[in-house]
Amino acid sequence: MKQARALSFIDIPQRSSKPRSVGLTLARDLGYGYTEAESWVEAVGEFIDFVKMRHLFTLLMTEDKNDLVRRKISLYRSHDIDVNPGGIVFEMAVLSQCVPQTFRKLVELGFTAVEISENIIEMQLNEKIDYIKMAKDVGLKVLFEVGDKYPTNAFDVEIAASDINHMTEVGCDLCILERSQIELCLGPQASSTEAFRLRRLVELVGLEKIVFEAEATVHLVWLFKTFGPDVNVGPNLDRDVIAKLEPTRRTLSREGGYDYLIERVKSRA
């Protein structure tokens, strides 16, 4: 049971609590030891909704109940964090022609989500739908990545919206907008005129369906200022980012501009 804040008499920006459907933070475990992971989630676990395990460590897991990755999955789940093995594991399963078996085994190992991606492989729409349904049938949450990884031009909003709506209609839980697309739309200083594409995409599909794969602080700040604290970000946010990200999400940091405090001061004038 979550305890009340000791300083509850001081107003702070409201934030949704777990289990959240918006304002999700998707982080990654690059191969931490158990003690390291335990310390991490003790400190900031309440702010993390998904953790992506580094694919190699997933592929090297053993049947031993004391396997490190198994123990970390249990640790994350005890903090109400969904665990995903990463898209490369899925793509390797496709190439090995063992996707249904892989999905069943992931559930057995404790994973609660899977990323269906096209980093290397290519899939037709009907294949994507089939894989989403396979994952949902065994109880996995599905994340699907949208957008070219190495684009030369900013994405077509209508096509991206159509893809996202198709995926979510057949059960996909979240669609991840590729980082390189965000970088093209916002530019290095988050001042590009192409930023309208991100606003339009949200208008067409809804904020709750999209995870923005932003990593640069200036891009994360733009997302929070534009869409508010309920924007979903990740899935490759590293350990040390999370403690800084949460106050920025609430505009209670230098990076976030202390907007909450500024608005309170204006309201008193």
N, C-alpha and C positions, 0 to 999 in steps of 0.2 A: 504494500500500500504506500502510495506516494505521500511523503510528509509535507505539511504546510511550510512555507517559507518563514524563516525566523524574522525576516524584515518585511513581513507581509503588509505592513503599514506604509511602505514606500511603493508607489505605483511604478510598474514596469510594463513595457509593451507586451500585449497578450501573444501567446504562442500555443498552437495546437499541441496536444499531448498524445502519446502513444495509446493505441495503434492509430497512426496518422494516415490520412488519405491524400493530404496536400502538405506542402512544406517539407517534403522528404529530403533527407541528406543521405546520399549513397557514397560510402567510403570504400577503400580497398585495403586488404591485408597483403603486404608484399612478401610475407614470409616471416612474420614475427614469432618469437618464442612464446611459450604459453604465459610466462610471467609478464612479458612485455604486453601481450594482448590483454591480459587480466587488468594490468595497471591502466591501460588505455580506456577500456570500457568502464572501469570504475570511475574514471575522471569524466568522460564525456559520452558514455553509452546512451544516456537519455536523449542525446541529440542525433544519434545515428539510427537510421531505419533499415539500411541494407549494407552488408559487407560483401565485397567481391574477393574471393580467394585467388591468389596468384595461380594461374592455370597449371604450371609445372608441379606445384605442390599437391594439387588435386590429382593430377595424373599419376603421381608417385605414391598416393595413399595406399595403405595396406589394410588387410582385414582385421588387424589387431585393434581391439577395443581401446587400447591406450595410444593408438596412433595420434600424433600431434595434431594433425588437421581435424580429426574426429573430435578431439577434446576441445579444440578452439571453436568448432561448430556448436558444440553443446554450450560452451561459454557464451557465445554470441546469442544463441537462442534464449538463454536464461535472462538476457537483457532485452528480450523482445526485438531482436534484430534478425531480419531475414538474411539468409546466406546463399550466395550465388557463385558458381565455379568459374564464371567468365566465358565469353563467347568463343574463345579458341578451343575449349574443351568440346563445345557443341560442333564446331566446324571439323574437328578431328574425328568426331563420332560420325559425321556425315560421310567423310572420306573413307572411314572404316566400315560403313554400311551397318551401323549398330546403334542408331539413334534411340529406338524404343527401349532397348536393353540399357543404354546409358541413362536415360531418364529414370527408369525404374531403380537402377543402382544408386543414382544420386539421392533419390528419396530415402533409400535404405541407409545411406551414409549420413543422412541428417540434413541435406540441403533442402531449402524451401523455395528456391527460385532458380531460374535458368535464363541466361542471355542467349538469344538466338540472333546471330550476327552474320554479316557477309564481309568480314575483313579480307578474306582470301577467296573463298568460294563465291559462286553466284547462284541465286535461286530465282525461279519463276514464282509468281504470286501464289499459284496453287500449292507449290511446295512449302512456301512460308506458312500458309494457312494450315496445311497438314501437320507441320511440325508444332505449331502453336497448339493445335487440338491434342496432339500426342502428349505434350507437356501438361496441359490442363487435365487430361484424363487421369494422370497419375498424381495430381494434386500440387503441381509446381506452379508458382507464379511465373509469369513470362514477361521478360524485358526484351524489346526489339529495337535494334539500332537503325535509324533512318538517316540517309544522306551519305554522299560519297566521302571517303576518308581522305582522298587527295584531289579535291575539286579545283577547277580553274576559274569557275564562276560561282556566284552566290546561287543558292538553291532556288528552284521553282516552288513557290509557296503552294500553289494549287495542287501540284503533284505530291508534295510532301504531306499536305493535309489529307489528300485522298488515300495515300499509303497508311497514314496513322489511323484514319477512320476505318479502313479495311481491317487492319490488324486488331484494333480494339473491338470491333464488331464480332470477331470470332474468338475473343477471349484474352487477347493480349492485355496485360495489366498496365504497362508503361512503355512508351516509346522514347528512346534516347536520341536526341538530336546531336549528331556528330560534332565534335569539338571544332574541326576545321571549318565547318559551315558557320558556326558562331563567330569564329575569328574573322571570316570573310565579311560577315554582316556588320560586325561592330568595329573592326579595325583595331590597331594596337592601343589606341587611346579611348576606345568605346565612343567614337564620335562620327562614325561613318553614316552616310545618308542611307545605306542599305539596311540599317537597323529596323526599318519599317517592316521588313520581311518577318522578323521575329514577333513583332506586335500582331501582324496580320495572321500568322500561324496560330497564335493563341486565340484570336477571335474566331477562327474557323474550327478549331478542334477542342478548345478548352484547356485551361492551364493545368488541370489535374491529370491530363493524359501524357504530358511531356516532361521528360527529364533533360535539362540543359547540361550538356557535357562541357561546362565552362570550368576552367582551371585558373586562369589569370585573375588576380584580385580585382583589376579594373572591370573585367567582364562580369564577375560575380556581383560587384557593387551595382553595376548597371542593371542587372536582372532584379536585384532586391528593390532598387529605387523605382524601377519601371513596373514591376508586377507585384511588389510587396513581399511579405515574409512567407507567403504560401507557395512560392515558386519551388519546384523540385530541381535539385542540382546533384551532379555526380556523373558516372559512378566511380571515377578514378581519383577521388579526393584522398590525399595521403594523411597519415596519422596526425601530423603536427598542424594541419590546416584546420581541423575540426574545432579546436578550442578558440581559434580566431574567427572562424566562420559564423558561429552562433551569435555572438554580439553584433557582428556586421549585419546578419540577417535581421536582427531586431533594431538596427540603426543605433546601436549603443557602443560604437567604436569610432576611432579616428577615421578608419577606412569607410565606414558607413556614414560619416559626416555628423554623427550625433544628432540626427534629424529629430529623434523623439524628444530630446531635451530642448532643442531649438523651438519646436512647435509648442511645448509646454510653456516656455518663456513667453512666446507670442500670445498664447491664450490668456496670460496673466496681465498683459499690457492694457 
